Amino acid sequence: MCAFKIVADDYGISSDVNKAISDLVSKRIVTKVSVMANESIQYSRTDMGEDVETGFHINLTATTGLFGAGQNEKISPPRLVYLIFSGKLKVEQIINTIKDQHEILKIKEFNFTYLDTHHHIHIIPKVLQALVSYANERGIKSIRCISMENRYLLFYFSSLVRYGFIAQIPKMIVLYLMGSYMKRTLNKARIRYRRNLVLMPLATKGDYAGLLRRLIAKFKDTDAELVVHPGMGSGTSQADDYSAGRYIEYCSMVNRI
């Protein structure tokens, strides 16, 4: 059985996030990191320990040139969804963007064992199709799947309610429902994924530390992965509108685990 892992997303989005994740890796709290391509700050694979596993965190919402967007111009997830379903964004365009971002990360000396996306946007079939195609082309054997075994779902959602995250339940329901499609697609393509992916909610409301402790206690002896988004900073970062929540996540992991 694969060991339980805490996975930190968004490495590369800002220096504050990179510092937090590197610290959690050095403390052996985080053992798997999803890395974004970003040419506006300096970072490389050597900034993290050798033992940590790294994945390619593809970013289609703050990308370099998709549909005319500039380097620092963000495209909201709803806008991206509209462009995909309206047919204005093709699979080939997505693959080309993935290739461009991969080249940036190759220069920074990163190698990857899996693919995923910022905001889990690969729950959309066309995006998942692009990831499967790219994984097959590059020999990448694993793609993140938003899945959880039925025996854990009631515990997970009741925990969100118990610790004050009821407002985020509709979003989580959509993600895990789309995970059923993802599993079928990945099984057909013979691409590996974890059976249980535990998504932590946004930390700015609710008892994040309490929820984190409860979920780790439940899943620590399973093959699950628990996804977090830590960061350091004042909470006023212009590059990252979730910086305050990231700091709550970071402190919860450092002080409570």
C-alpha angles and dihedrals in degrees: 000000000000114000124251111265138190109220122201116207131202102037103167098033092103142345091252091057092046092052093050095048093045089052092050090048091051089052090050091238093116116044101169129047132192110212128208127204113246125160095185095076134040120248138130143182090268089067089075132056120270095242097061118101116228133205134188110256101200113208118206096159101060099026140151107261107333109153090351097306118151126233094271099028113114124215112203119236091244090053091049091049090052092051091050098047093041089059094242091117117056130202089244091057091051091050091049090052090050090052092050092051092045090055090054091053093045088059087053088053098246123153122190138214096186146014131232137152140241110260088010087271091160089081081087108091096228092052092046089050089055092049093049091050092049093045091053092047094050099036094245107157103197139053125183112255124198094227139137130176114252092242090066102041098083091049091049097050094041088053091054089054094045094053098044104265099115092124090064096051096092090056092048092049091054092048095050093043090054087049089073089064091045092054092052092049095047093045090052091050091045092236118151127238140163115266092219122044114174112203116203114215126237106288104217093093128036134024099305096171092051092049091047092054092047095049094045090050090052099045105029093099095047136075092258129131120215115207121215136172108209129175145160128231146081097294092248101093113147091204094056124036091193097057094116091054091046090057091052089052093049094049091046091055096044096045103034109037 
